[in-house]
C-alpha cells in the first residue's frame, strides 16, 4: 500500500510543477491559485457528500482546518506560483525537496525530537546543493535578480508546506480522516485566497486557452484532490519526515519535463547541485532517530 502511495505521489506531483508554469501568463497568479483550490474544494466536497463521508466537526476544532488550509492550500502556493515567474519549474521542485529538512527542523522545535548527526549532515548537503544550483546568481549578489528572488519565494513556500505537514499529522492523530480534513482545509484555503485577491484588487480574469484551462483542471483534480490525499495518507501512516521522501524523487520527474518543455540548460554546477540536494535528502531519510518507530493508522 505504501509503495503505491509513493509512486502515485511522485508521478502526480512531479508533473504539477510544469502545470504551475503554464498558469503564469495574463491571469494574476494568485487568482489562478484561487481558481485551482476553489475547483478542488468543490470537487472534494461533492465527492465526500456522494460517498456519505463528510462528517460534521465542531466549530471550536476548525482552527486546525484553517491552519491546514493556510499552509497547504494558500500561503505556500502564493509563494510557489510567484516563484514560477522567475524560475524553471524543475528548479522550484528541487528547492521544494528541502521539505524533508524543514520537517526535521520543525519536528525538533515543535515536537521535541532530536535528530541524530546523520540527518544533520544530509541537511547540510541539501543546502549546499541548492547553493550550487543558484551559484551564478549568488555570485552576482543581486537579490532582485530573478533567480534569487525565485529561490526565496520557493523556500518560503516550502517552509509553509512543512508547517502544513505538522498540522495534518496532528489532525490524523486526533482521529480525523484525511479526506475530511482536506475537505475543510480546501474550503478555508480557497476562501482565504479569494479574500486576498479581493483585497489586492486583482481582476478575476480567465485565459481562454487549452494550455491554461487544461493545466488548471490538472492542478485542481489530480494535483490537489488526489495528490494531497495520497501524500497526507502517507503522513498518517509513517509520519511527516518519512512521507517527505517522495519529495526526493519527484524533482527528477519535474527536471526532466523542465528540460523538455522549458528549455532548461544543464551545466556542471547544476548537475552537482541536484546530486547534492537529492543526496542530502536521502541521507536525511536513511535514519531519523534511534529507537523511534512511527506507525499511525487512520
N, C-alpha and C positions, 0 to 999 in steps of 0.2 A: 504493500500500500504506500509506504513512504517513498519508495523509488519512483512510483508513478506520479506522486505529487511533485517530486523534484523535477522529473522530466517535463511535466506539464508546465510548471512554473518557469523553468529555464526557457522553453520554446516560446511561451506567450510573452514573457517579459523581455526576452532577448529581441523580440521584433517590435515591441511597443515604442522603443526609443526612436526608431526611424519614423513611425507613425506620428510621434510628437513633433518631429522635424517638419512633417507635412502639414502640421497645423499652424506653422509660422507663415504668415502672409498678410493679407489685407485685414483680417479679423484680429482684434486685440487678443493676445494670448490668454489673458485671464477670462475673457468671455468664452473662448474656446474650451477652457477648462471647466467653466460653468456648464456649458452645453454637455460636455462629456459626463460629468458627475450627476447632472440632473437626469439625463437619459439612463445612466446606470442605476440611479436611485429608483426611478420609476420602474425599470425592468425588474430590479431586485424585489421591490415591494409587491408588484403584481405576481411574481413567481412565488414568493412566500405565502401570499394570500391563496394562490391556486392550490398549493400543497397543504394548506392549513397549518403552517409552521410559524406564522408571525404572531408571537406571543406578546402580551402587554407587559411592559416593565414600568414599575412605579416611577413617577416623575423625579423623585429625590435621587434616583440612581442614574438619571440621564446625563449627569455631569460627565460620566465616563464616556458616554456616547459622543458628547460634544467634543471632548478631548481627542477621542479617536478620529472623529470626523475632521477636526482641525489639522491634526498631524499627518493623517494618511490620505485624506481626500481634499485638502485645501492648501495649507501653507506650503507643504513640500512641493506640490505641483505648480504653485505660483513661481517658486524658485526654478524648478526644472524647465518649465515652459519658457521662461525668460532666458535661461541658460542656452536653450536651443537656438536663440537668435545669434549666439556668438560662437558656439562650438559644434563640431560634427557630433551626431547623436551617439556614435560609438565611444567617444571620449567621455561624454556625460555618464554613460553606462559604467565605464571603468572607475570614475570617481564614486559612483553610487556603490560600487563593490566595497568601498570602505565602510559600508553599513555594519559589517562584522566588527570592525574596530570600534565604531561608535557604540554598538551594542555591548561590547565588552566594557567600555568606559562607563556607560550608563548603568550596567548591572553592578559594577563596582560601587558607583555613587549611590544609587537608589536601592539596591538590594544587598549591599554589603558583601559582595562576592569579590574575593581577592584573586586576581589572575596569577598564574604561575609565570616564570620568566619566559617560557616558550611563546605564548601568545603576545607578550610584550615585544619580543624580537620580531615576530611576524608583523605587528603593528608598525614598527619602525621601518621594516622593509616596504610595507604598503605605502607609507608616507613618502619614502624615497622614490618609489615607483611613480607616484603622481608628480613629484617634483621633476623627475626625469622627463615625463610626458610634456610638462609645461616649461621646460628649462629655458627655451628660447625666449618665451615671454618674461620669465623671471629675470633673465639677464638684462632685458630691456628696462625692467623696473617700472613700467608704465601700467599702473593698476586700472587705468581707464581703458587699457587695451582690451580687445575683445576676448583674448584667451584667458587672461587673469580674471576679468570680470565674470566670464562664464564659469571659471573654476570656483570662485567664491559663491556664486549662486548655486552651483551643483553641490558644494559642501554644505551649504545651509539647508538645501532640500534633503540631503542625505541624513543630516542630524535630526531634522523633523521626522523623517521616516523612522529613524531609530527610536525616538520617543514614542511614536505610534505603536511600534512593536511591543514596548513595555506595557502600554495601556491595553493592547489587545490581549497580552498574556495575563494581565490582571483580570480582564473580563472572563477569560476562559477558566481561570482558577476559581472565579466566583460562580461557575456553573452555567454561564450564558453561552448558548450555542453560537458558533462563529457566524453563521448566516444571519441570525437575529441581530447580533452586534453590528455586523456590516450594514444591515438594512437601516438601522437607526443612524449609524455614523455617516452613511452616504447622504441621508436626508440633511443632517446638520452641516456636513461639509459643503453640499451644494447650496444650501441656504446662505451660508457664510460667504461663499464665492459670489453669489448673486448680489448680496448686500454690498460687498466690497466693490463690485463693478458699478453699482448704482452710485455709491459714494464717490468713486473716482470719475464719474460722468462718462463712462465708456459707452459707446454705441453698440447695441446688440445686433450687429450685422451677421450675415451668413454668406460665406463664399460658395457660390453655386458652381462647384467643380467636383468631378468624380474623386480626385485626389483628396480634397478636403473632407467631403462628406463620407467617403469610404474609410479614411483613416479615423474620422470622428466616431463612426459606428464601431470600428475595430477596437478603438481605445475604450469605448464605453462598455461593450459587452464582453468580448474575450479578455481585453486588457484590464478591466476593472472588476466586473461581476464575477467572472470565472477565475481570473488570475489571482485576485486578492483572497478569494475564498480558499483557493488551494494553498496559497502561501500562509495564511493565518491558521489554516488547519494544521500545517506543519509546525507552526509555533506552539499550538496546543499540545502536539504530540511529543516534540523533542526540545522545545524551548527556543527563545528568540536567537540565541547565539548560534546554535547549530542550524536552525532553519535558514539563516542568512547565508549558509554555504552555497545556496543556489545563486547568490549574487557573484560568486566566483566564476560561475560557468556562463551565465547569460551575456556578460560583456564580450565573450568570444563570438557569440551569435551577432550581437549588435555591431561589433567592429567589422565583421565580415560584410554585413549589409551596408555599413557606412562606406566601406571601400568600394563596393559595387555601385551604390546609388548616389553617394555624395562626393565621390572622388577623393576620399581621404588618402593622403600620400604617406606611406610609411617611411620612417628614417631609422637609422641605427639607434638613436636615442629613444624614439617612441617604442621600438621593439623592446629595448631594455626596460623602459618604464612599465610597459604592460606586463612583462615577465615578473618584474619585482612586485608590482601591485597584486597580481593574482597569486604569485608565490607566497607573498606575505599573508594573504588570506588563508591559503592552505595551511600555513604554519599555525595561524590563529586557531583553526578548527581542529588541528591534529591533537590538541589536548587543552581542555578548558581549566579544570582544577581537579586535583587528586581526590578520589573517593566520592565525586559528585556524580549522581545519576539523576537525570531529569526525565520523568515519564508522566506527562499529564494526559489523561484521556478526556475527550469531550464527546 
